[in-house]
Amino acid sequence: MADAASLASCFTFDDISQASTRTNGSDKTPVLKLIKESHSKGYDFVCLPLTTPKWRERWRNMCIVPSASADDTDETATAEQQAEAWRKAPSFLHEEVTISRLDEAVPVLVMVSDWLQLDSSDDWVRHDSEIALRQEVAYASYLNVQTVILPPPRHRSHVASYARAINECLKSTTYMNFSIRLPIYDPAVFQPKESPPTHSSTPSTSSTTSAPSTPKIFIPRASPSKSLKAARAPEGELNATWEMWDIIRTLCDYNTRLTLTLDLTPPLPSNAGILNRWMAEPVQHIFLPASTFIANVKGYPVLPKGTQSFIRNSMAHHPIIIMSGVSSGLHTKGGESAYAQYVRHVEKTSSAIQAAMTAGTVEHFAQGYQDYLQNPLQPLMDNLQSITYQTFEQDPVKYRNYEEAVYHALMDWPDSDRIVICVAGAGRGPLVERSLTAIKRSGRSAFVYAVEKNPNAFVTLQGRKQQEWGSSVQLFFGDMRHVELPEQVDILISELLGSFGDNELSPECLDGAMRFLKPDGISIPSSYSAHLAPLSSSKLYNNARISRDVKGMETPYVVMFQNVNILSGDGGGVSGRCGRKIQLCWEFEHPRKDATVDERGLPLTNSHNVRSAKLSFHIPHAGVMHGLAGYFEAILYGHVGLSIHPHSKDRVSKDMLSWFPLFFPFKEPLYLPSNSELQVSIWRLTNERQVWYEWYAESFLPVFNAPSPPEHSDDASGDAFFACASTHVAVPSPVIDAVDAFPSLERSELRKSGEESPRSTAGVIKIGQTSLHNPGGRSSWIGL
């Protein structure tokens, strides 16, 4: 099979220097030597620094000016003049760069100098670092480099300055991709806390050329830790790097050329919610150093189970895995090739990759459609093409379940000389064929009427009647809401469901067809329900806003989800008010008894098909909501059904291909802190011409009656990024994940012990909202 992930070999300046000693006549430069050797070892790319230590030294001598004394005034003035000349016309010397040829740059991922401090607290260091960054980007662009990897932000307090600098680089280039190297969390949270550096803390004078390590990230804290807890870090600090990434990509307006290089140097946290949020982000590279591997009992390098699992899940996104330090001999067995072989082993055991390679699975069927936005069908307004019918007819699961439903309905029907079946919306005839098979299996005497409004599909039905079905089927051409049958039927079968259950107008169509059904007749399906959950996906958000108009962001789309993360959690949340992770919106049943009908049996209006829902979701981990995920469940007959609901689909209709979920986008992303609550309102509305959906969301934070803190508190800090203990609302802090707020006690135990009473829930405070989407069906609707 084709590899899902590409491999890149990461080199340092020392590696390039050593390669120069091995260069022979056929190797024109040390970099070309490394590229050739890497390809021979099975690597697809080479990752190396763009600059040499000499560039760092020159930059420091120009830009980091020590406090002047009487003896070195002239020297300082000279350095300042050199710096000003450089600021006016930034450029490199040949000895300051590692590559200078186009053929060197083609298979290379370039790493920008990691000593640049774009978020320094010193204004001049930050200013000159940005000039140096633009200089490096311009040189990489000159060599036609496709991707540059940027050093991570280090200071939470100045991450906006970092983001602004990156945004300027994005605007100055039209094709280059920028990937920010970030650890999943700051590894310093497991070390004794250090004070952030002052403005005098500048790039070190040392020129370390070993494999790049994970830099420390300085985050303002409400109070210093008094002890080191090696087993557990505060959840808020584990969230910090994602919070910084969210600021950067937001200030860069979700630019599609801005991606992530996830650094897996630190051990991964066990909290699945923290890891899952990265699945919704544009992770283009995974940085995997040899130090992340551990030795198995035989001494060969293997990955810890948590890292194995994360990489397996990431394989669905086809990342480039950057291998670093694998030639250092860190492990006793296997040599350099053992690391790449192990990554390929992890790839082959990925469930996503295995499913994509297995015929008959949704993943195999949907290749190329992942995260691709499709407009839902307009079944009443449009006549489907034959190729569309053919695509749906490839789904064996759906038609197998329909056949089972018809079979059980026939077996349960009272003794009769003749059972009459109607297939309303016969298409090219798959339900007719399955109904005839069910009749034969049951041994009952039955006859089938088939109704179809598509004149082109009706031609196909006529051919199948002549060649296959004969007198056992009678065809009727026309809209099921208007056509007349010679008699009422016992069983009415339809295939009108959409990704949200009712979004292809099954209720309206069946309102017109129910007059065919006897009072005690059976409808297949007998009911269906719509379900919602909040999701995060920068990719879907960007895809929806490509058109840059309101319509694109107010249209529900059919999508095979891949780069998404469901933000909600099960349980009632901190306040106990919230529902399940994925919640029921509404349900339709057939035959229905609540519609007022005329003398022909048709409803006078469509008002009985109006629906609304207000849902409350608990958000256990901080995230950004980009939209809502819509699913449906249907009961065909008895215990036989159809489902794309994530919690029931494998049990009800595993590997069903006909429906992907529905995505309701939001025009503006809504940030949701940990422990927050989300209220989603959604309406299904109608007039005499069309049906449409409107949706809206509000975010809230639980409020507690917190006891007053001591008069002199160690936690008081004017520069705290995280909530202080003196905060009277939102306790526990919104940056502390709910699942770990009380790790050892259940709420019932807290109530028994009386510990919860001092901060009993008083309510919620509103912290955000969206606009009302698609009011009056202005952007999207389904025509009647």
N, C-alpha and C positions, 0 to 999 in steps of 0.2 A: 504494500500500500504506500501511497505518497505520504511523506512525513508531514504531520500537522504543524510542528514547530521547526524553525530554523535554528541553527547553532552558530554562535559567534565566538571566536577566541579573542580574549582580552589581553592586550600587551601593555607594558609600561615603557617608559623611556629607557630604562635599563635593558629591557628585552631588545629594543631597537639598537642600542649601542652594542650589545653582544652579537646581534645578527650581522653587524657591519664587519666583525672579525671573521665571519663564516662566508661572506659574500665572495663568489667566484665570478668568472667571466660571463656566465650566463645570467647572473643576477645583477641588474643594473643599479639597484639601490637596496639598502637593508629592508625597507618596507616591502618592496616587491619580493624579497627573499622570504619574509614572514608570511606574506599572502600566499606564496607558492607552497610553503610548508603546511600552512593551515588547510588549504584546499586538499592537499594530499592526505591529511588526517580526517577528512570528512566534514570540515567546518564550511559553512556557507558564507560567513562574513568575518571580517577582522575588525576589532574595536581597539582604538589606540588614541592617545592624547594628541591634540593638534599642535601643542607647543612644547618647547623644551625648558629646562630650568633656567636657561640664560634669559628667556623672555621674562620670567618671574623676577629674576635679579634686576634686570633693567627697569622694570616697572616699579619695583620697590625703591630703587635708587632715585628715581624721578619723583615718585608720588608720595612716598612715606618719608617726610622730612622731619628729622629729629629737632627737638628744641634747640634753637640757635644760641651759641655762646659768642663771646667777643672774638674767639680765635677762629671760628669756622663760618663767619658771616659770608665771606666770599664764596665758600664751597656751597653753602645753602642757596645763595643767590643763583649760582650756576645751575644747581639742580632744579630750581624753580623755573629758570628760563628754558631748560631742556623739557620740563614737564609741559610748559605752555606751548612750546613748539610741537610737542607730541599731541597735545589736545587739539591743536589746530589741524594737524594732518597725521592721524594715527597710521603707523605702518610697521611692518616687521623687518628684521634683518634675516638673511637666509639661515643663519645658525639658530634662530629662535623658533623655527617650525620643523615639524617632523616629516611633512609631505610637501612636495612642490610640483608633482607631475599629475596629469589627468589619470594615467593608468594606475597610479597609486590610490587615487580617491574613489575609483569605481566601486570596489567591494567593501568600503570602509565605513564604519560607524565612528564618527569623530567625537571625542570627549573634549568639551570646553574646559579650560583651566579651572581646576576645582578650588583654587585659592581665591578666586574672585568673590568679593563680598558685596553682592547686590543689595543686601538688606542690612548692611552695617549700620550701627548707631552713629557712626561718624559720617557727617555729610560729605566731606571730601573723599573719603575712602569709597563711599557708595557712588559718588559722582564719577570718580576715575575708574572704578570697577565697571561701570556701565559703558564708558568709552572703550575700555579694553574688550568687553564682551562684543560690542558692535564691530570692533576691529577684527576679532576672531571670526565672527559670523560672516563679515564681508570677505575675508580670505577663504573661508570654506565655500562660500558661494562662488568665488572666482574659480575654484577647482571643481565646481559642479558636485560638491558633496550633497547627498540627498537628506541625510539625517545627522543632526548634532545632538549630543546628550549633554544636558546642562547640570551643573552642580545643584544640590538641594538648597532650599532656603534654610537658614540656621536660626533666625531670630523671629519668633512669632510677632513681636511688636512692630517689625518693619517689613512684614511679608508683602504688604501692599506696594512698597517700593520695588521689591523684587518683581512682582507681577507687572508693574508698569514698565519696567525695563524689558521684560520678555515681550510684552505687547508691542513695544517699539520695534523690536527685532522682527516680529511677525509681520508688521506692516511694511518693513523695509525689504522683505524678500517675498517672492510670489510662489515659490515652489518648495522651499526647504521645510523639512519637518523638524520640530523641536520636541525633545523628549526630556522631561524633568526626572532626574533620578531621586527617588524618595524611598526610605524604608517604610514598612507598614506601620511602624511606630518608632518613636525615638528610643534607641537602646539605652540612652543615659538614664531613663526612668528606673532602671534596675541597678543603678550605681548611686553612691552617695551624691547628694545634690551639690552643685557648685554654683557660685554666684555668676550671673552673666557678665561678660567682659564689658569694660567701659569703652568710651570712644577711643581710648589710646590703645586698645587691643587691636592690632592690625595683623595682616598676614605674616606668618612666621618667616624668619629668615632662612630656615632650613629648607633644603630642596629634596624632600623625600621622594623617591622614585619607585617605591614598592607598589604592590597592587593597591588600588584605591580602597580605602576603608569607609565605613559609614560615619559621616561627620556628626558631631553632637548638635542637637537642636535646642536652642535656649527658649524656654517658655516662661513668661512671668507667672509666678504662683502666689497663691494667697498666703502661704507660710512655708518655710523650709521644713523638710522632713526631719524629725528628731531621731529616726532610726531607719536602718536599711531593711526593707522587706523584700528579700530575694524571691520569695515565692509568688508575690503578687504586686502589680503596679496599679495605681489609680486608673480607672477606666478613662477618665477625662484626659489623662496624659497619653494613653494609648490611642485616643481619638485625634491627638494634636496634629499629626502629619496629614491626615485626611482633611482636617479643617483648613490647614494651610493650602492644600491642593485645591479645595473648593474656592478659596479666595482667589487663587491665581487664575484658575480657568474661568471664573466669573468675570474678573477684571479684563481677561482676554476675550470675553464675549463668546466663550465656548468654541474658540477657533478649532476647526477640525485638524489643523496641522500641529496642534499642541497635544502631545500624548504623554504617557507615563512610562518610566523605567522603574519597575518595582524592585527594590533592593532587599533580597532575602538573606542578607548577612545575619541579622539578629534572629534568634529563635522565634517562631511564629506563636502568637497568643492562642490560647485554647478557645477563646470566645468566637463562636462561628459568626455572630453578627458583625464583629469587627472585620473579619475576613470577607464576608459576603459583599460588603459594600464596595470592595474593589472590583467585583465582577461586573458592576455597572459602569465602570470607568474605562477610558481608552488606554488600556495597558498594552503597549506595543512591544516592550522588552522586559525581560526578567533577568536581573543581575544575580548570578549564582556563583559565589566564590567557593573554592575548595574547602574553606573553613566551615561552610555550612554543612558539609558532609560529615558523617560519623563513620567509624569503622565497625563493620559487622564482626561476627565471631572469627572469621577467617582473615580479617584485616583489610577487606576490600571496602572502598567508600560507598556508603549508602546514605540516603536522606532520612532525617527523622520523619515519623509518620505524619505529623501535621504538615510538614513541607511537602511530602509526597502527595498528600490529598489535595493541597492547594494547587500544585503544579498539574495534577491530573485534571482538575476542574478547569484550569486555565488553558489547557490544550485545545479546547473548543474554539478559542479566540485566535489560534495560530500565532503565538508570540515568537519573538526572536529571543532565545535564551543565551545570555552572555556568560561564558565560562571564564572565570578568573582564577589565576594561581594554580591551575591544575598540573603544571609541570614542576611544581616546587617540591614534590616528593613528600607531601604532608601525610599521606597514608602509605603503609608498607607494601601493600599488594595492588596489582593491577596496572600501575603506571598511569600515564596521562590519559590513555584511551578508556580507562575504566569509568571515568566520570561521564563522558559522552555516551558510552554504552548504557550506563545506568539511567541516564535521562531518557534515552530511546526506549528502555524497558518501561519506565514510568508512562511514557507516551502511549505505548502499545496496550497498557492495562487501563487506560483512561476509558471510563464508561461512555463518555461523549464520543470518543473516536471509534470505539467498538460499535456503538449504535449507528454511527454514520456509515460504517462499512457493512452493516447488516441489512440485506434487502427486506423490505416489508415494514421497517420501522419508520416512525415519523421523521427522525433525524436523517435517515437515508433519503426519504422522499422529498424533504424540504431543503436539501443542499442548494445553496444559492439564494434561498429565500429568507435566511435568518436576518432578523431586524430590518427586513424590507417592507416598506409601508405599501399596502394595497387598499384601494377604495372598496368598500363592501359592494356587493351586487345590488342592482336595482331590478328585482325580478318582475315587477309589474310594469315598469316603464320600458325595459329592454328585453329583447329576445336573445338568449344566450347562443353563442357559437357552438358548433359541434365539438370543437377541441376542448371547450370548457366542460361540456358534459362528459367527454372522455376522461378528462383529468379526475373529475369527481367519481366516475365509475371505477377508477382504479382502487378504490377503497373497499377492501373485502370485509373489513370489520363492521362498517356501517350497515352494509346490505345483509351480512350474516345476522346481525342483531334484528334488523327489520324482519327477516324471514322467521326468526325465532318468535318474535312478537306476534306475527300473523298466525303462525302455527299454534301457539298457545291460545290465542283468541278463538281460533276455529275449534280447538279441542274443548274449550270452555263453553262454546255456544250450545244452547239447548238443541235437542234433536229436531231436525228440520229436513224437509225434502230438498231444499235449495237455499243456500246462503249466498247473499248478494254482497259483493265487495266493490268499492269504488276507489281507484287510485286518482287522487286529485292533484294534478301537476305531474303528469307521467314522464315528461322529458323524452328521452330516447328509449324508455321502457325498462330500466333495471328493476324498479319496484314491481312492475307487472310480472316480469320473469320470476322474481323471488316469491311473489304471491302465488303464482301457479305451482312453484316448487313446494311451498308450504301446504297448498291444497292437496297435492299428490301425497305428501308425507302424512297428512292427517287422515286421509281416506274419506274426507267429507265431500259432499256434492256442492260445488260452488261455482259462481259465475262472476266475471270481472268486467266492470266498466272502467275505461281509461279516459280521463279528461286532460287536454293539453291546449294551451293558447298559442304556443309558438308555431307558426305555420310551417317553418322549416323542419322542426323536430317532428311535426305531425306527419311529414312525408316519411321519415324513418319509422315511425310507429305503424304506418300503413304497410310498409314493406315487411316489418316483423310479423304483423298479423297474417299477411298472406303466406309467409314462409315458415313461421314457427308456431303461432298461437291458434290460428284458425277460428272456429266458432266459439271457443271458450272465452274470447275477449271481444267486447264491442267498444269502438272508439267514438269519442265526441270531441269536436273541435270547438274551442271557445274558452273564455274566461270563466273560471269556476264560480264567480260571483253572479254570472248572468246565464250560463248554459242551463238547459233543462234536461233532466234524466227521465226515462219512462217510469221509474218507480223509485221508492225510497230504498236505501241500502242498509245492510246490517253492520258492516265494517267499513269505515272511512279511513284511508291511508294517505298520508301526505308527507312530503319531504321538503319543507319550507323553512327549516330552522336556519338561523344565522349564528355568528360567533357569540352574540349576546342573547341568543335564544329568539328574541322577537324582532331583531333589527333588520330582517328581510321580510317583515310584514306577515309572518305566519298568523298572528291573531286576526288581522283584517281579512286575509285570504280565507281562513277557515270560518270566519263569520258568514261569508257568502256560501261556503260549501256545507255548513251544518244543516241546511234545509234538506240536503240529500239523505240525512241520517234519520233512521227510525228513533222514536223516543227512548227506546232501550238499547240503542246501537252503541258500538264501540268505536272510539276515535284512537287512531295510532298516528302520532303520539297522543297520550292522554293528558300530559302536562309538561311544562318546561319552565325553568327558572333562570334568572340572571343574577350574577355574582360579581362583586367588585373588590379590588385591593389597590392601595397606593403603591406606585413603583417609582424607582429611580433608574434612569438610563440617559446618559448624555448623548449617546448615539441616536436613540429614537427622537430625543428633543431636537437635535441638529437636523435629522432627516425631515422632521415635520415642519421646520421653519425655513427650509431651503427656498421656498417661494417668496419669503419675506412679506407675505400679506396675511391678513386676519384669517382668511378662509383655511389656509394650511394648518393653522393652530386651533381651529374649531371644527375639525373633521375627525370623526372616529375612523381608525384604520385597522384593517386586519393584518396581524403581524405574527410571525413565528419568533417568539421571544428567545434571545440568547444573551446579549449584553445588558441584562436587567437585574435588579435586586428589589424584591418585595420588601417594603419598609416596615410593614405592620408586624406585630407579634400576637401570639395567642394570649388569652387571659384578659382580665379586666383592667390591667395597668395599675398605676399607683393609686388612682382614685376608685378603681373598681367599676367605672362607668362604661368601659369599652367592650366591644364585641370580639369576635374571632379574627384571625389573620385575614381570611377571605370571607366576605359577608354577603348574605342574601339581600338582593334589592327588591325583587318582586317575582310573581309567579303567574302563569296563565294556565287555565285548565280547559279541556275540551271533552265532551260538549259543555258549553257554558249556559247558565240559566239566567244570568242577570241582564242580558241585553233586551231592550224593547224592540220588537220586530214588526214589519208591515205584513200585509196579506200574503206576500211571497216568501216570508220567512227571513227577510233581510233586515239588519239593524237600521233604525231611522237615522242615527248618528254614530260617530265613532267615539263618543265620550266615554264609553265603558272600557275602552282600551287605554285610557290615560293612566299613568302610574307615577309614583314618586317615592323616594326613599331618602332617609337621613341616617347616615351610618357614622359610628364613632370607632376610631381605630387607636390602639395604643402603639406608640413609636418607641421601642426600647432603645434603639441606637440612633445617634444623630445621623441625619441624611438629608438629601435634597429631593423633593418630589417633583418629577417631571410630567407625571400623568397618572392615569388610572388603568389598571388591567381588568378587562372584562371577560368573563367566562360564562358558560351555560351548562346546565344539567337537564336532561330530559328523561321522562319515563315513557317508553313506548307502550308497553302493556305489562301489567303485573310486575315481575322482578327484572324485566329486560329494559335496558335503557341505553342512553348515549351520554357521554360527558367529556368535556375538556377541562373541568375543574381539577387543579393540580392535586387535590387530596383524594379524588375519587376516580380519575380517568383510567388509571391502570387496573382498577378493580372492575369498572363498568365496561370500558371499551378500549382496552390497551391497544396502542399503535393505530388508532383511528386517524385517517389522513385528511378527512374532508374539511375540518375546521381548525383554524388557528385562532388564538385569542384576539380580542378587540382592544385597541389602545386609544384612550381618550387623552389627548395632550393638554397641557396647560401652557398658556402663552408666556408666563413668567415662572421660573422655578421657585418653589416654596421651600425655604430652609426649615427643617424640623429638628429641634434639639432633642437629645436623649430625654426619655421620660415624658415627652409631650403627648398631646392628644390631638387627633385630626378628625374633624367633622366634615364629611362629604355629603353634599346634597346633589341628587340627580333626579331629573324629571324625564318622563316619556310623554310628549305632548303631541297634539294632533289638531288639524282643521279639516275642512272638506277636501283638501287637495293633497296633503302630505303629513308625514309623521317625522318628528325630529327629537333629538335629545338636547337637554341643557344641563350643565354641570358647574359646580362651584365648591370651594373648600375653604375652611377656616382652621387655624391652628391655635391650640391653647396649651397652657402650662398649669399643672396643678398648684394650688395655693394652700399653704399650711399655716396654722397658728403656731409659729415657732417661738420657743421661749427666748427671752432676751439674753444675750451673751453677757459674760462677766464684763465689768467696767473696763478692765485692762486685759485685752485679748491679744495673744500672739498672732492671731489670724488677721488683724487689721492691716490693710495694705492699700494704698491709693492706686497702685499700678497693677492690681490683680486682674488677670485675664479670666480666671475661673471664679465662680461665685464664692464669696466669703461666708464664714459661719454666721455672720451677723445678718445675712439676708433673711427677711421675714417671709419671702415668697419662694416658691419653687425649691423646697427642701425635700428630698436630696437635690443636689445641684443638677442643672440641665445638662451638664457635660459628663455626668456619671451615669453609666448605663443602668437601667432599671433592674436588670437581672442580677446585678451585683450590689444593689443598694443595701440589701440585708442578706448577705450570703449564707448565714447560718440559721436564720429564723424565718419561719413562715409568718404571714400576716396574722394568722390565728394565734400563733404562739406569742407574737408581740402584744396582741390584745389581752391574752391571758396574763402576761407578765406586767401589763400596765405601761409598757414602754412607749406605746403608740399614742397614748392620750395627750401628752404635751404638744403633739403636732398633728392633731386630728385634721382631716381634710376640711377646708372651709369652702372650696370651690375651685374655679379656674380663672386665669386671666388670659385674655386674647392677645396673641403675639403676632398674628399674621393672617392674611386672607388672599384669595385670588379674585379675579374679576369673574363675572358671570359669563360663561362660554356659550356661544351659539344662541343668543337670545332670539326668540321668534323664528328659529331655524334659518338665520340669515346666511349661514355659510354652508351648512350640510343638512340634508333632509332626504327622506325616502318617499318617492311619489306614489300616490294612490291611483 
